[in-house]
Amino acid sequence: MKHGMKMAGMTLAVMVGAAQAQTTELDGIGVSRDVPCNGQDVSISGNGNRFRLSGGCGQVIVHGSEQRIELGDASRVEITGVGNQVQAGRINQLDVSSTGHRVKATLHGEAERPAQVMVYGAENILTLGFEGPAQVDISGTGQQLDWRGDEPQISTSGVDHRIERH
């Protein structure tokens, strides 16, 4: 009897882990689509797509070029590729790399878990609101950060950055 209960518990743990690890994959060229997140992670790739993610998301990763992404809240947003536009609600972590991205979001941090922003590459334009503590690391060339709200800790390296509070 104990062995059967132990196996059932292990099977349930594996099933729960698999459900939590599920990622919604969105790909294409020129696709326009509304997609519910339902708390899941989302991975987006391709060129020239327009996706609107509804509901709360886990981690959202945007690859490719010229994507236009709108989403509500997410734990983390990562953007790579070239020329992507992302508009997000409240997020805790933002990673932007490569070049020519435009990002609008509100970063929400708490004392025990400050919001994190990391920007690498060149000529990315970020318009961010900060709620609570946040750490911002900007490197590369010609990055632009327009921000409002609570003052984050900002560190920079590289050249020709423009950082302004509005």
N, C-alpha and C positions, 0 to 999 in steps of 0.2 A: 504494500500500500504506500509506504514512504517513497519507494523508488518511482512509482507512477505519479505521485504528486510532484516529486522533484523534476521529472521529465516534463510534466505539464507546465510547471513554473519556468523551466528553461525555454520551452517552446514559446510561451507567452512573451518572455523577455526578448527573444529573437524577433518575433512578429512586431512587437512595439518598436524595437530598434529599426527594423526595416521600414515601418510606417513613418518614423521620424526622419529617416534619411532620404525620403522620396523628394525628387526634384522635378519640377515642371520644365520641360525643354521646349523653347520656342525658337524656330529657325525659319529662314526664308529670304526672299528678295521681293520687296514691295508689298509685303503682307500688312493688312490693317485688321486688328482684332482686339476685342475685349476679352480679358481672361481673369477669372477669380483666382486669388492666391490661396485662400483658405489656410493661411499660416505656413504654407510650404515655401521651400526655396525655389527660385526661378532662375534659369540660365537662358539668356537671349543671345542669338548670334545671327549673322547674315548682313544684309545691306538694305538700307532704305525702308525698314519696317516701321510700323506705328503700332505699339502695343499699349493698351490701357489696362493696368493691373488693379483689380478692385479687392477690397478687404485687406486685412493685415497680411504682410508677407514675412517670411523668414529672411534669408539672404537673397539679394537680387544681384546677379552678375550680368553685365552688358558687354558683349564683345562685338566686333564688326565695325561697320561704318555707317554714318548718316542715319542711325536709329533715332526714333522719337519715342520716348518712354514716359508714361505718366503712371505714378503709383501713389498709394496712400502711405501708411506706416510700414517700416521694415526695420529689422535689426541691423542690417548692414547692406550697403550698396557699393559695388565695385564696378568701375567703368574702365575699359581698355579699348583699343582700336583708334579710329579717327573720326572726329566730327559728330559725335553722338550728343543728343540733347536729352537730359533727364530732369524731370520735375517730380520731386518726392515730398511727402508729408513729413512726419517725424521719424528720424532715424538716429541710431546710436553711433554708427561708424560709416565713414565714407572714404573710399580709396579711388583716386583718379590717376590714371597714367596714360602715356602717349600724348596725343596732340589734338587741339581744336575742339574740345568738349565744352558744352554749356550745361551747367548744373544749378538747379534751384532746389533748396531743401532746408528743413529746420533740424538742427542737431540737438538732441536732448541728452543731457548728461546728469548724473547724480554724483554726490560726494564720493561714494565708494566705487563708482564706475563712470568716470568722465567720458564725454563724447570724444571720438577720435576722428581727425581728418588728416589724410596723407595725400599730397598732390605732387606728382612727378611728371616729367616730360616738358612740353612747351605749349604756351599760348592757350591754356585752359581758362575758362571764365566761370567763376563760382559766385553765386549770390546765395548767401547762407544766413539763416537766423540761428542764434544760439540761446538755448534754454538750459541754464545750469552750467556746471564746469565743463570745459572742453580744452583739448590740446590739438593744435594745428601745426603740421609740419609741411612747409612748402619748399620745393626744390625744383631745379631745372631752369628754364628760360621763359621770361615774359608771362608768368602766371598772373591772373587777376582775381582778387578776392574782395568782394563788396559784402560787408557783414553788418548785422544789427543784433541787438539783444545784449545778453551778458557777455562781458569781455573774455575771450578765450586766451590761453597761453599760446603765443605764436612764435615758431622758430622758422628761420629761412636760410636757404643756401642757394647759390646760383645767381643769376643776373636779371635785371629789368622787370622785377615784380612790381605790381601795384596793389597795395592793400589799403582799403578805406572803410571807415565806419560810416554807416548811413542811419 
